[in-house]
Each structure stands twice: as C-alpha cells, then as structure tokens.
C-alpha cells in the first residue's frame, strides 16, 4: 500500500518566494533568504514531496526559474513537481531536467487536450499533475478558475474535474481559492465534486493553518496527499512537529530517521 | 558550500551513465551530498575506465536499450561489470535494463545482469491497486543485505513504475515490496546492485542506501 503524503508547495515569483492569500501575492524572500532564515533544506526532511510553482504574473523568466529549481533541489531528496504556465513540451522538459520529476499543469488543462496527451506520451502519465483552482460561486456551487485566478470557466467545477480526471493526467491537485492562505483549514466540500469512481490520486490544497487541518484532510479516504503553501504557519520546527503528530495519530506517512544525517551522512 | 565528508567518499570514482534517459540531476545531487564527485558520461571508453557505475533512468525500456546499443554502452557496461568485476547500481529503469528482457513496447533484450524478465503489473496480480505504482512504499530487506545496512528491515522508499521483476526464487539478496504481488524492489549479488525505487528521492533512507553502495 502506497503511503499518504505531506506536501509543501513553494510559490515562486520573479526570483522571490511568496505567500499567497486568496491569490494575492506577498513577497517573502529569495532562495538565499529561504535557506538562510528558514533552513529550507532541513525542513524538506519533514515532507514527502515538494511542489514548486512559478506564479509570476505576466511574463515569466523560465530559465531563471529552472536555475532556482536546480539550486533548491540540490539538497531536497524527495519527489519534486514543478510548474507554472507550462504549455509546451520544451518548458516541461526544461523543468524535468532541472530536478523535477513531475510537471504541474493548470491553465493548459482547459484548452488543449492534445498538449496533455503529448506530455503523457513523452514523459508518462504519472509525470503530469493537474492543478485545478476551485472557488465557490454565489449560487452555492463551485467553479473552476485558471490563469492565476483570473479566468472563470463556464460550467460546474465538478464537470471540469471529471473531464480533467478522464484525461491523460497522473493526479489531481485541488486548490481552494476561498481558503488559500487563510489558515482556516481545507474546504472538504471540494471532495464532493469528485466523480465517484475516480482512481487517480487526489492532493488537497488551500487553507491549512495547523496540524489538525492536515489531519482532517488526510483522514478522508478520498485524499492521498495534503499540501500547504504557507511558509509561516509552520515556521521553526512546525512542520516537523506537525508530521510527528500526524504519524502518532495513526496516519500512514512514510518514515525515515533525520538523525541519520548527523550520524552517518554528509551534511552541508 | 563544501560538504563535510563522512568517510572518504571523495576518493570514490563513480560514473553516472548518461544515455539521455530522464533526470540525472537528482542522482548527481545525492552523490555530491554524500561527498562524491561523480563523473557523468555517455562515452563507452570512459565507462570502460570507470571504477564503479550508476545506471539511472526513467522512461521506456525499448528506447533506452536502443540508445545503449547505438552508443555501444551495453557492451561496455557488461564488460566492466562481468569481466572486470567492478560494481554497478541500477536505479528504476536502470535496474530493469539489467534484466534479461522486457515486454515494454514489444519484447526487448536487456543487459542480462539479473536473470529476470520485466513485465507490466497485471490487474490480476495487484487487484484494486493502481498502475503506476507511485509513492513511498515499504521495502523488506534481508538481514545480511549490504545495501540496507543501518536501516530497518522494513523501510520506506519512493517508487514510480508500471513494470516490475518478480522476486520469487531469485538467487542473490533480494529486497521485496508487496503491491498485491510481491515484486523485486532491490537486488544485490557480488558486484551487482539494483533498486526499483529511487534512493535519490527517498530522504535519509535513500541517502543511507547510496552511501552503503559507495562503501562496497
């Protein structure tokens, strides 16, 4: 049985790492800042997977992002997914050569099935993470948004999730725009939008403020992984403690011994 | 930043075989983290001179074998490993390529360093489990395994694959994983080492395993 996963999502914009609240971005610091003040390399030992998204509004400098990704992944020994505006095979391939194992696709999901199929045939379906931004609508339903939360897609979110899930993607990353960065906990209502027979892994994102929120997400059998993008909610050894409490509450996360680093392995 | 080296890994001469298959960055980063300065080469003459080899890989068996043959890397690898007796570690597709043959995209002959064929998981054998097998899963190793030295006998490693070798009846030290069917997760016999999982993506468990390989 594959274990459940705790994922950290890093938001990158134009050389800086960011916090997001309801899709409004706030600068936190550069990669150097992240390593120096936040000891990100060490924090990475408390997660099962890392997602790095280039959320730069407007024109993205993809080469610079790849360089940052390379530096960041130099000392992260977990599976890594990266994305942000990926709409060509070349862009995907550049990320995969810079340390990423999977590519996150968002806006292109709504436009171009041909591209998704091409990605899957080139790199394998397991390589494609479909990221969907979902927001509640005034009528009490949900809708799917793309282009950094600027474009609303006609039809219900459930319809879009079903359509995307049937496409050549490996897993689904469902992000609540309403909860994004609020620390109020996941919107578990998103899970009700899933087709009943879905067989692809589901990553739940948006809204985590504490370990109990992570646990609430993982406790749902439809959820394979939970993600948080909030750099400050788990500051210090917050993520380590959160992981510990999830494991001791019986959630099946993978186990490893961080102390091996000090005792047996080289350390930087 | 220079790495503090535990044991003298800097003297390790290891060559990562570059045949255009997937993400070499992660495996190179992990070796550097452990204090090695790996060479990366797709040149059979360089491979022939290597003290130890690492065969990584993600992608299709058939495509990979075609490239290995075109570049005459297949002969070089087999010679270094079987005649010179130097050690090799195959990772993921790299391990599968060490098998006898694979049914991926039509039957293709492999390097023949592990006497097993490679086939896709069948729904019959894995039941309701999903293909690909992707994520951290438990690997059970033998007590006298050198790759798993210092690790628990059941340890989590990161997998991402749809094809597998079966472990039953295979000689050598085997590590197994149960995904509805028990399959070969790790293999070691004399100078031949292989893992179906990605040690470079498996946190300290994987770093420890790589260090154990380097120390062989």
Interface residues (C-beta under 8 A of the other chain):
Chain A: X1 X2 X3 X5 X45 X48 X70 X73 X74 X75 X77 X78 X79 X80 X96 X97 X98 X99 X100 X101 X123 X124 X125 X126 X170 X199 X200 X201 X224 X254 X255 X256 X257 X258 X260 X261 X264 X265 X266 X267 X268
Chain B: X1 X3 X4 X5 X6 X9 X22 X23 X25 X26 X29 X30 X32 X33 X34 X35 X58 X59 X129 X130 X132 X133 X134 X135 X136 X137 X150 X155 X156 X158 X159 X160 X162 X198 X200 X201 X202 X203 X204 X205 X206 X207 X208 X211
